[in-house]
Amino acid sequence: MTNLELVQLIFPDISLTVEDCEARYPARELPEGACVTRFAPSPTGFVHIGNFMPALISYVLAKRSGGVFFLRNEDTDKKREVGSALRLIMETLAHFGILPDEYEADGQTVGDYGPYVQSERKEIYHACLKRLVERGRAYPCFCAPDKLDALRASQEAAKQRTGYYGTYAVCRDLSNDERAARIRKGDPFVLRLLSEGHSARRVRFRDGVRGETDFPENDQDIVIMKTGWGLPTYHFAHAVDDHFMRTTLVVRGEEWLPSVPVHLELFRAFGWCPPAYIHHPLILKRDQDDPSCVRKISKRKDPEALMEYYIQKGYPIEAVVDALMTIINSNFEDWRTANPGASFLEFPFSPRKISVSGAFFDLDKLDSISRERLSRLPAVLLRDLSCAWAEQYNPILLDWIRRDEDYYTEILNIEREQPKPRKDVACFCGIPDYLWYMYDDVFEAREKRYQWNEGTVRVDAAEILDLYLAQYYCMDSQEAWFGAIKELCTALGFAAATKDYKKNPGAYRGSLVDVTTILRVAATSLRMTFDLYSIMRLLGPERLRRRFDLALETL
């Protein structure tokens, strides 16, 4: 039996050819040097930081070069597929502004190189599988799982390298007649690549991060089509898809480096030019239980490994992107300092500046970046963004906002639109803890501990609070108010200037700091808040009187 006859037995209904596919998916008409990149997740759950980072790099390289960034749904592993995963993937990409130029979602296909879902490309895979069988580069394997387990056990016992290769590839030397007989009998089978590699030889390729790299050639007869439904394996499907979708650059984690020889052999088997490769390092974190231990971030152990974490917390999009860009290229932080308002796409990204030793992701660093970002937002924009977030994630904050949007905006604007704005909040979920005391019902209902100065006594506090509201509540301007506070200090025997108190503490009941601390704690219960003048101006004398009475009850 010839290879062609064997092919007809395996794929009796496939008339599509590789040449048909070449005609259907011609070379893309793009500017010279344009990159065609892709994000190709498996629909098995949420987007995690380990696959969002290559998506971000791919997006940057495509956009900066005038190329194309597309989304491919690699759903060949049906056992692990989650039905809502593709929708969640699209929503996550859209949230962070990493929008693919081509994709397939909600029954809509955008782009001319689809289907963009692997399970819908079965005919294309079978046309290519036919080609390899015709050329003698693929063959059916009938080894059952228990036989493969026994093979592995014997290799381990003999201290041999495990796998399906050389003399261990027991179905490689079956004749086509034997193969046909077993197929007609209904024996289940997979298709394997007949490798021409040898482990003693090296294959060289250029990685965009590491430069010239080499590995042993692939000599394994890997499975390229699964049994049953006839879907291909990841290795085979991705090579076929990247060729016909005209991918020019593949960005993925360094864990895929040992697979490059397999992928290069698949491209060579068809006579195709492989894409260029960038293998970024693993994303690392410091273990919370053992700070001396640095380990790979885990989507099972670490909530911050999932991109949904940053959405639910309410981190600004730009902060998350900037934090990732900072660990992708070490010079991004300096560039951002010099270009605070620029799009990250303007950054001169270089794959050669990606670290090879691991990318350390630090939530504290993200918080710092995010505080800086949020502090620069106009109050009205922060109001709108936090309101949109609260609509989905925090009904309590949403209630506060909707009670009086102008009041909420005024609170947000305290110490904001100035050269050195406050940087108290890193994400929207931190806003309630930042301003809860500005809402009377929340303030009165909340269990709290008044943070009085050590030594504060009721008579001092009562005298200060009563006299303040009676004679020194001045809100014409911050300067006038501060002048009134100094007058209050003088009237009650407190030093109106800190330096005077330090010079001669015995001459005074206390200092201006003691007076303002009593006012602040009485108004908010806290010693550390945003600007006291602004708090008192927004609360007004009647609300302050009520709060002062509550505070005195705690002394």
N, C-alpha and C positions, 0 to 999 in steps of 0.2 A: 504494500500500500504506500502511495506517495504522500508527501506532506500535504499537498493540495487536497487529496482525498480525505486525509485525516481532519483537515480544517473543515471541510464540508460536513463531516460527521459531527464535529463539535459545535459548529455554528451554521446550522443548515438554513437559517432564515436571515442571515446578515449579508446584504448585498452592498452596503456602504463600504467604500475603500478608503485607504489612507489618502489617496490622491483626491478623492471627493472632499475629504476634510481639509486638505490643503487649499482647495479652491473655495470652500465655504468660509475659511478663516484666513484671509490673505494677510500679508505683512501690513502692519499699521502705518498709516501715513502721518508721521510725527516729525517734529524738528530733529535735526541731528543732535545726538546726545540725550534725547528725551528718555526718561526711565519709565518703563511699564512695571508697576509693582502691584502687589496684592496683599490683602488680609484674608487668610484662609483658615478660619477656625472650624473646629468640629462643633456641631450644635448640641453640646452636652451640658450646658448650664450657662452661668453668668460669664461675662468677660472678666478675666483676671489680669492683673498687672503684667504677668509674664507674657501674655500675648497682645496686650494693648501696646507695650513698648515697641515691638517690631511693627505694629500697625502705624504707630506714630512716626517711626523712622521711615517707613515705606511711603507714608503720606507726604512727609517733608521732601523726600528725594524726588517723588513724582511731581509735586507742585513746583519745586524750585527749578526743575529741568523742563517744564512745559509738557510733562508726560501724562500718564493715566494711572490712577489708583483704583483698583476694583476689589470687590468683595466676592469671594467664592465660598460657598457653603459645602464643606467637606463632610458629607453625611454618609459615608460608606459603612461606618460602624453603626448599624441600625440598633444593636443591643444597647448602646449607650446614649442614643439620641433622646433629647428632651424636646417635647413638642413646641414649647414656647421659646426655645433658645434663640432661634433666628430673629424673632421679634425683639427679644431683649438685647441681642447683639446690635441690631440696627438702632434701637433706642439709645444704647450707650454711645455708639459712634456719633449719633446725631447730637447727643447732649454735649459732648466734648468738641463738636465741630469738626470731627475727622470724617467727613462725608465722602463715601466712595463715588467715583464718576460712573461706575457701572456696577450693577447689582441685580438681584432678583429677590423680591419680597412682596408679600401680600398679593400674590398673583400678578405682579407687575414686573416686567423685565426692562431694564434700562441698559442699553449697550448692544453691540452687534456681535459679541463673541461668546454669547451664552449657548445653552443654558448655564447659569452660574451656580447651579446646584448639582453636585456630582451624581446623585442618584438618577438625574434626568439625562445624563450623558452616557448611559450604558452602551448605546449603539456605537458611539465613538470609541469607547474602550474596546469593544468587541472587534471592531474593524482593525484596531491596532494589535490586539492579541492575535487575530488571524494572521497578520503580517509576520509576527515573530514566529508563529508555528510554521508558516510556509517557509521561512528562512532557516528553520531548524534551530532557532534561538529560544524556543519555548516548547514545553512538552507537558502532557498530563501526568500527574503523580497520584497514585492510588493508596499511598501510605496512610493508614488510619492513625488517629491520635495515640492509641496505645502502642503502636509500632514505633512511632516517633519518640515516645517516652522511653521505650526500651533501647532505642538507638542512642539517645542521649545518655542513658545510664551506662551503657557499655563504653561510650567515649570517656565519660568521667572516670570509670573504673580503670580504663587504660591510660588515664591522664592525657587524653587527646583533646584537641580543640573541639568544642561541640558545634554541631550544625549539620546542614545537609549539603555536603560538598564531596568532590572527588569520588572515591570508592564508596563513601557513605550515601551518595545520591543513588539509591538502589533502583529508582524508576528511570534514571537517565538513559540506561542502556536497553530498555525494553524496545522491541521492534514496533513499528507502526501497526503491524497486524495484531500483536499482543495488546497494544493499546486499544485498538478498535474493538477487539473482542470483549474487553472488559467494559468499555463504554456501552456497547450494545447490550451487555448483560445487566447494565444499570448500576455498576459499581460507582460510588461517589468518587470524585476526583477534584483536584485543584490544578491550576496551571502554574508551572515554575519556569523562571528564567534559566536557560542553560548558560551558566557563566563561562566566560573565556578568560577570567582573571586567575592570578596565582598569588598566594599570600606572600611569597618571597619577593615579589616585585612591588614597586611603589608607584602610586599615581599622584601626580602633582597638579595642584590647582592654585589659583590666587583667591584668597579670601580678602574681602574689603577691609577687614579689621586687622588681620594678622599678616597680610602679605602672602608671599609664597609659602605654601603648606603642602605636606605630603602625608599619605596614609598607605598602608598595604592595599593592594588591589583587592577588589571583592572576588572571592571564589565561591561564595555561597549561591546555591540554586534557590534563590528566594521565591516565595509564593507571590505571584502577581495577579492571580484571580482566585477568589475564594470558591468553595464548594456551595452548592445550593442555588442561591439566586443569581450567582455569576457576577457579583460586583467585584471590582478590582481591589487590591490592597492599596494602602496609602502611597507606598513607594511608586507603584506603577501609575496610579491615577494622577498623582501630582505632576509626574514627568509629562504625561500626555497633555494634561490641562495647561501646564505652563508653556508647552510648545504651541499648542493651537490658540491659546489666548495671547500668545506673543509676549509673554513675560520676559523682561530683560534682566530683572534683578530680584533675587529672592532674599528677604531679610528674615532671619529666624534665630532661635537661641543656640548657644554653643553646644547644647546636648545633641544637636543634629550633625555636628562635624564628622563623627565616625560613619555617618550614612552617606556622605558625599561620594565615596567610591561606588556605591550601589547606584546612586542617581546618575553619576557620569556614565556608568556602563549602560544604563537604560537609554540615555540619550544617544550613545554611540551605536547601540544595537539598531536604532532607527536611522542613523546617519544625520541626526539633528544636532544643531549647535546648542549647548546648554546655556542657561542664564548665568549671570554673575552672582556671586554669593557674598552675603554679609552675615556673619555669625556673631551676634552680640553676647556679652557675658550674662551669667545668671544674676538675677536680682537678689541681693543679700540683705539681711537685717540682723540687728543685735538681739539675741534672745532675751526676752523679758525676765525669765527666771534665772538666767546666767549671763549677765552683761559681758562677760569675757568671751562668750561663745558667739561667733558670727556664723549664721547658717542661711541656707536658701529660704526665701520667703515662701510660705506654704498656703495654698488656697484652702486647705483643710484646717490648719491651725491658726492662721492669722487673718482676722477679719479685713485688715487693710490690703490683703492680697486681691480682693474683689473690687472692681471699679465701682460697683454699686455702693460700696462703703463710702466713697467720697461724694457720691450723689446724695445719699441719705444724710450724711453729716452736713451737707451744704457748703462744701468747699467751692470757691469760685473756679470756674473752668480754667481760666488762665493760670491760676496758681498750680493746679495739678499738672498741667502741661509744662509749665516752667520748671517744676520740681523734677519731672522726668527728663526734660531737656538738659537740666543741670547734671544729672548722672550719666546721660548719654554722651555729652561733650563737655569736658572739664572747663572750657573757656566760655561756656554759655553764661555763667553767672556774671562775669566781668562785662560781657556784651550787654546783658540785660540792665546792669547798672548804668551803662553809658547810653542805653536806648530804652528808657522805661516805658515809653508809649508805643513802641514798635511791635508789629506782629512777629511771633516766633518764626514765621516763614521767611522773614528777612535775615535771620541769623545765617551766617556762612557755614552751614553744617558740613562736617567732614567725617566720613567713616573711620579714617585713620586716627581720629582723636577719641574714638570709643575705647574705653579701657579693656584690656584683655584679662584683668585680674579679678573681675567681679564688680558689679554696680551696687554700691551700698545705698539703700533707700532708707531715709531717716524721716520719721514723722515730725520730729522737732524741726527739721529743716523745712519741711512742707508748711508747717504752722507759721514759721517765720516769713516765708515767701507769701503765704496767704494773708497774714496780718498786714504786710506791706501793701498788697493788692487792695484789700478791703479798705484800708485807711485812705487810699487815694480816690475812692469812688465818691462822687457827689451824693449827698444824703438822699436825694430823690431817687437816684438810680439804685442805691442800696435798699431803699424802702421797697421798690418794685421787685427787685431780685429776691429779697428775703420774703416778700409776700407770696411770690410765685412758688418758692420753696415750701413755705409754711402751708400753703393750700394742700400740698401732698403729704407733708411729713410732720407738721406740728400745729394741730388745731388750737392749742393754747396761744401760741404766738399770733396765729391768724386772728384770733378773737381780739387780742390787744390792738393789732394794727387796724382792724375794721371799726373798732370803737371810735377812733379819731385818728385818721391818717396824718393830719397835720401835726398833731401832738407827737405821734410816733416819729415823724420826720424831724421834728425839732430836737427830740432826744438824740436821734442818730447824728444830728449835725453838731452836737456839742464837741468842741475841740477838733472839728473835722477839716473844714475847708480853710486850712492855714498851712504855712510852710512845713511845720512839724506836727502832723496830726497824730492823735492817739492811735495805738495799735493793740487794743485790748482783745479784739475778736478775730479768731482765725477761720471760723466757718459760721454759717447761719445758725447752726444748732447752739452756738455759744451766746447768741444774742439774748435769750431770756435770762440767763445768769448775769448778763452784763447790765440789764436795765430793769429787772423785776421790781425794784423798790420805787420806781416811778409810777406805779399803779397802786392806788390806795387799797383796793380790796385784796390784792395780792400781798401787799406789804403787811396789812393787818392780820391776814389769815396765816401767813407763813411763820413756821416755827423758827425763831432766830435768836441769836445771842448778841446782845449789844456789846460792841467792842470798845468799851470805855478805856481811857488811859488808866493805868495803875495809879491810884491815888485820887481819882476823880470822886468827889463826894456830892451828895444831893444838893447841899446848900450852894456850892459853887455852880453846879449845872443849872439849878433853878434860877439863880440870880442872873446868870448869863443869858439864858433862854428868854426869861421874862423881859429883861431890859432890851434885848436885841429886838424883839417884836414891837415893844412899846416905843422905842426911840431911834433905833438904828437900822431898821429894815429899809434899806435904800436900794432901788433897782433901776435908777435912771441910767446907769452905765456900770460896767465892771469896776472902773476906776473909782467912781463915787462910792460904790458899795464897799470896796476895799478900804477906802478912807474912813467909812463909817465903822468898819470893824476895828480899825486902829483907835478911833475915838472911844468905842466900847471898851477896849482893853484899858485905855488910860483911865476911864471913868471908874473901872472896877479894880484898879491897882495891878493890872497885868502889864508886862512890858510890851509896847507896841512894835518893838523891833527886836528880833532874836539876838542880835549882837549885844544889845543893852542888857538883856537877861543873862547872857553868858558872862558878861563883864561883872555883873553884880547881882547874882540870883537871889541873895537874901533880901534885896530891896523890893521884890515883887511877889505877888501871889503865884505867878506863873508867867508864861510867855504868850505871844500871839498864837503860836502853834497849839497851845493848850486850849485856847478859846475856839479856834477854828475846828479843832478835833471834836470838842463837845458839840458844836453846831452840826458838824458832819454826821457824827454818830447818832445824835438825836433825830436828824432828818432821815437817815438811811439805815441805821444800825451798824454801819460799816465804817472803818477808818480809812479805807482806800476806795475811792470812787472817782468818777470823772469830775469835772470842774464844779466846785461847790456853789459858786455864784449862779451858774446855769441851772443847777438843780433847784435852788431856792427860787429863782425867777420863774421856773416852770411850775413849781408846786404852789407858790403864792402863800400869803400870810395865813389864810384860814386853814389850809391843809397842813401848813407847818405847825400851827398851834395844836392841832389834833395830834400830830406826830410827837411834838415836844411833850405833851401830857403823857402819851404812851411811854415815851422814853424815861421820864422821871419815875414812872411806876417801877422801873427795873432797878433803881438805885436804892 
